[in-house]
Amino acid sequence: MRVDQGERFAVLGDGSRLGYDYLVLAVGDEPWDGGVPGLREADLNPWSLEGARAVAERLRNLPAGAPLVLRVGSLDLGSAAS
């Protein structure tokens, strides 16, 4: 991808141009379990197509009345602990 800030457009990998008013580049996130046993297996990251599908599937199969924990954003325990 290439960004022309002056003309306010991005050139995508296939060569197509995408104009914008505001551009936010989000580089992604890597799940981190902070050493908490079982957290990585229980955590779902919706920031990929595969992850979003896993979240939808988990919610569809959630029994009525089951406890649900929703984590929004990230918690950087490494920085907090240092």
N, C-alpha and C positions, 0 to 999 in steps of 0.2 A: 504494500500500500504506500502511496505517496500523497502528501498533503500540500496543497498550494494555499497557504494562508492568505496571501494577497487577494486571490480570486475567490477564496472560500469554497473550495471543492476538494474532494479526495478522489484519487485515481485508485480503483480497486485492482486486485490481482488479474482480473480478466480484461483490464483496460477501460472498463466503464467508469464514467465520472459521476460522482454523487455530491451535489451541492449541499451546503449547510448554512444555518444561521449561527449555531453554536456547535462546537465539536468537543465531545468528551471521549478521550481514549482510555479505555478500561483494560488493563493488562491481565486481568484474571486473578484468581485466588487459589491457593493450594490448601486443602484442609489440613489442619494440624491438631493432633489429639492431646498434646501437652503431657503425654505419658499416662493418661487416664485409661485404665483397662476397659475395653469394650466400646469406647467412644467412637473410634474410627468406623467400626462395624455398624454402629447405630446411627451415625451422622449421615445425612443426605445433603449433597451440595447441588442446589438447583441451577447452578450457573453454566451448565452444559445441557445439550439436548438429552443425553443419557441420564444425567442427574435429575432433570425436570421430569422425565418420564418415571424415574424411580420414585420421586416424591408423589406424583399423581397416583401411582400404583399403591404406594403405602397408604395414602389417604383413603383411596377407594376401599381398601381392605381393613381399615381401622374399625375394630368392634365398637359398637355404641357404648358410650360411657368410658372408653379407654382414656387414660391420661395422655396428654399431648404436650410436648415441650417444643416451642418454636424459638429458634435462635435467629435473630436478624442482625446482620453485620458480622463483625468478627471480634474475637477476644484474643488479644495477643498476650498470652500468659508469659511468654518469654521476656517480653519487654517489661511487663508489670513486675516480674520477679527480679529483674536485674537492677 
